[in-house]
């Protein structure tokens, strides 16, 4: 198939996705026909901080610096990291900070991380922090004691209104994710977060990613809940 300079990028990407599936002798999944390609990323342990916490840990007036832009526009992994001190006085060093700053502090751990540190943490959606445990964070300029904010982040999918329309869902609905391969898995109840600023992306944690051997070439499919 030939494309001219006026062919929309979305049409080219759709053609490429269809071709790849057919060359692998696989049925073309419904999502390959959607407006945007599905990206599934493993969200490793990290922390979101308020500007006040950043200044406590790094010094008055300190601003986070960008190390790497993330898939969602405006989000980034900062060059800065902190040390997390858990209830058993065990630590995680070089805990990456994600920016920009938020209105509340939030530490996101996988279950393996939490158990090693001695935490009993709930599975929560981002921002739902009431009743969650706290921790101590250490930076080069000081300590920051959090009285709440440590969670295991619930698996979720970011999507634009066009993606939501294609899949037939709305904000706060749930979907399932099928991961194919040698160790196939179905992850249930991914929370849908729909906004015009969002790109189609699933977030699972490191334990979940390891459970299905998720890699850059893994075939994944979003399906509606029964």
C-alpha positions as CSV (number, residue, x, y, z in Angstrom):
1,X,0.0,0.0,0.0
2,X,1.3,3.4,-0.9
3,X,0.8,6.5,1.2
4,X,0.9,10.1,0.1
5,X,2.0,13.1,2.1
6,X,-1.6,13.9,3.0
7,X,-2.3,10.4,4.5
8,X,-3.1,10.9,8.3
9,X,-0.6,9.4,10.6
10,X,-3.4,7.5,12.4
11,X,-4.3,5.7,9.1
12,X,-0.6,4.7,8.5
13,X,-0.3,3.4,12.1
14,X,-3.5,1.4,11.7
15,X,-2.3,-0.2,8.5
16,X,1.0,-1.2,10.1
17,X,-0.7,-2.7,13.1
18,X,-3.0,-4.8,10.9
19,X,-0.1,-6.0,8.8
20,X,1.9,-7.1,11.8
21,X,-0.9,-9.2,13.2
22,X,-1.6,-10.8,9.8
23,X,2.1,-11.7,9.3
24,X,2.1,-13.4,12.7
25,X,-1.0,-15.4,11.6
26,X,-3.0,-13.8,14.4
27,X,-6.6,-12.5,14.2
28,X,-6.5,-8.7,14.1
29,X,-7.8,-7.6,17.5
30,X,-10.5,-5.0,17.6
31,X,-8.2,-2.5,19.3
32,X,-5.8,-2.6,16.3
33,X,-8.6,-0.9,14.4
34,X,-9.0,1.9,17.0
35,X,-7.9,5.5,16.7
36,X,-4.7,5.0,18.7
37,X,-2.3,2.2,19.4
38,X,-2.4,0.6,22.9
39,X,0.7,1.1,25.0
40,X,1.1,-1.1,28.1
41,X,3.8,0.1,30.6
42,X,5.1,-1.2,33.9
43,X,5.0,1.5,36.5
44,X,7.9,0.9,38.8
45,X,8.0,2.1,42.4
46,X,8.1,5.9,42.6
47,X,6.9,8.9,44.6
48,X,4.9,12.0,43.8
49,X,5.7,15.0,46.0
50,X,4.3,18.4,46.8
51,X,6.5,21.5,46.3
52,X,6.7,21.8,50.0
53,X,8.1,18.3,50.4
54,X,10.6,18.9,47.6
55,X,12.0,21.9,49.4
56,X,12.1,20.0,52.7
57,X,14.1,17.2,51.0
58,X,16.3,19.3,48.7
59,X,16.4,22.8,50.0
60,X,14.3,26.0,49.9
61,X,13.2,27.1,46.4
62,X,14.4,23.8,44.9
63,X,12.7,22.8,41.6
64,X,12.6,19.3,40.1
65,X,14.6,18.8,36.9
66,X,13.5,16.6,34.0
67,X,15.4,13.3,33.5
68,X,13.0,11.7,31.0
69,X,9.6,12.6,29.6
70,X,6.9,10.0,30.2
71,X,4.3,8.8,27.8
72,X,1.6,11.1,29.2
73,X,2.1,14.6,28.1
74,X,3.6,16.9,30.8
75,X,4.6,14.0,33.0
76,X,8.3,13.3,33.7
77,X,10.7,11.2,35.7
78,X,12.9,13.6,37.6
79,X,16.6,13.4,38.0
80,X,16.1,13.6,41.7
81,X,15.4,10.6,43.9
82,X,14.9,10.0,47.7
83,X,15.5,7.2,50.2
84,X,12.3,5.6,51.7
85,X,12.6,4.3,55.2
86,X,10.0,1.6,56.1
87,X,8.5,0.5,59.4
88,X,11.1,-2.2,59.8
89,X,13.9,0.4,59.4
90,X,14.5,-1.2,56.0
91,X,15.1,1.2,53.1
92,X,14.7,1.7,49.4
93,X,17.3,4.0,48.1
94,X,17.1,6.0,44.8
95,X,13.3,6.0,44.8
96,X,12.5,8.0,41.7
97,X,10.4,11.2,41.9
98,X,7.8,11.7,39.2
99,X,6.8,15.3,38.3
100,X,5.3,17.7,38.2
101,X,4.6,18.4,41.8
102,X,1.1,17.5,43.1
103,X,-1.2,18.7,45.9
104,X,-0.4,15.7,48.1
105,X,2.4,13.2,48.5
106,X,2.0,9.7,47.2
107,X,4.3,6.7,47.3
108,X,3.5,3.9,44.9
109,X,4.9,0.4,45.7
110,X,4.4,-3.1,44.3
111,X,3.4,-5.8,46.8
112,X,6.9,-7.3,46.9
113,X,8.4,-3.8,47.8
114,X,5.8,-3.3,50.5
115,X,6.3,-6.7,52.2
116,X,10.1,-6.3,52.2
117,X,9.7,-2.9,53.9
118,X,7.1,-4.1,56.4
119,X,4.2,-2.2,55.0
120,X,0.6,-3.4,54.9
121,X,-0.6,-1.1,52.1
122,X,-4.0,-1.0,50.4
123,X,-4.7,-1.1,46.7
124,X,-5.9,2.4,45.9
125,X,-6.6,4.6,42.9
126,X,-4.2,7.5,42.6
127,X,-5.2,10.3,44.9
128,X,-7.4,8.1,47.2
129,X,-5.1,8.3,50.2
130,X,-7.4,8.5,53.2
131,X,-6.4,5.9,55.8
132,X,-3.2,4.9,54.0
133,X,0.1,4.4,55.9
134,X,2.9,6.9,56.0
135,X,6.6,6.7,55.8
136,X,9.8,8.6,56.2
137,X,11.6,10.1,53.2
138,X,15.2,11.2,53.2
139,X,16.8,13.7,50.8
140,X,20.1,15.5,50.7
141,X,18.8,18.5,52.7
142,X,16.5,16.8,55.2
143,X,13.8,14.4,56.2
144,X,10.1,14.4,55.3
145,X,7.7,12.4,57.5
146,X,4.5,11.5,55.8
147,X,1.5,10.5,57.9
148,X,-0.2,8.9,54.9
149,X,0.2,8.3,51.2
150,X,1.8,4.9,50.7
151,X,-0.3,2.7,48.3
152,X,-0.3,-0.1,45.9
153,X,-1.6,1.6,42.8
154,X,-4.7,0.0,41.2
155,X,-4.1,-1.1,37.6
156,X,-5.7,1.4,35.2
157,X,-5.9,2.6,31.7
158,X,-5.6,6.2,30.5
159,X,-7.6,7.1,27.4
160,X,-8.9,10.0,25.4
161,X,-12.7,10.5,24.7
162,X,-12.1,9.1,21.2
163,X,-10.6,5.9,22.7
164,X,-13.4,5.7,25.2
165,X,-16.0,6.0,22.4
166,X,-14.3,3.3,20.4
167,X,-14.2,0.9,23.3
168,X,-17.7,1.8,24.5
169,X,-16.7,2.9,28.0
170,X,-16.7,6.1,30.1
171,X,-14.7,7.6,32.9
172,X,-14.5,5.3,35.9
173,X,-15.7,2.2,34.1
174,X,-13.6,-0.9,34.2
175,X,-12.0,-3.0,31.4
176,X,-9.9,-6.2,31.3
177,X,-6.4,-6.6,29.8
178,X,-5.3,-9.8,28.0
179,X,-1.6,-10.3,27.7
180,X,-0.6,-13.1,25.2
181,X,2.6,-15.0,25.0
182,X,4.3,-18.0,26.8
183,X,2.8,-17.0,30.1
184,X,-0.6,-15.4,29.2
185,X,-2.6,-13.5,31.8
186,X,-5.9,-11.7,32.0
187,X,-5.8,-8.7,34.3
188,X,-9.3,-7.7,35.5
189,X,-10.8,-4.5,36.5
190,X,-8.6,-1.8,35.1
191,X,-10.0,1.6,36.0
192,X,-10.7,3.8,33.0
193,X,-9.5,7.3,33.3
194,X,-10.9,9.4,30.4
195,X,-9.7,12.9,29.6
196,X,-8.9,14.8,26.4
197,X,-5.3,15.3,27.7
198,X,-4.7,11.6,28.0
199,X,-3.0,9.1,25.6
200,X,-4.1,5.4,25.5
201,X,-1.9,3.7,28.0
202,X,-2.2,0.9,30.6
203,X,-0.3,1.0,33.8
204,X,0.4,-2.2,35.8
205,X,3.0,-2.6,38.5
206,X,6.3,-4.6,38.5
207,X,4.8,-7.7,40.1
208,X,2.1,-7.8,37.5
209,X,4.5,-7.2,34.6
210,X,6.8,-10.0,35.8
211,X,3.9,-12.3,36.2
212,X,3.2,-12.3,32.5
213,X,6.8,-11.7,31.3
214,X,5.6,-8.4,29.8
215,X,8.1,-7.0,27.3
216,X,8.2,-4.4,24.5
217,X,7.0,-7.0,22.0
218,X,4.2,-8.5,24.1
219,X,0.8,-8.6,22.4
220,X,-1.9,-7.1,24.6
221,X,-5.6,-6.5,24.1
222,X,-8.1,-4.4,26.0
223,X,-11.5,-6.0,26.3
224,X,-14.8,-4.9,27.9
225,X,-15.8,-6.5,31.2
226,X,-18.5,-9.2,30.8
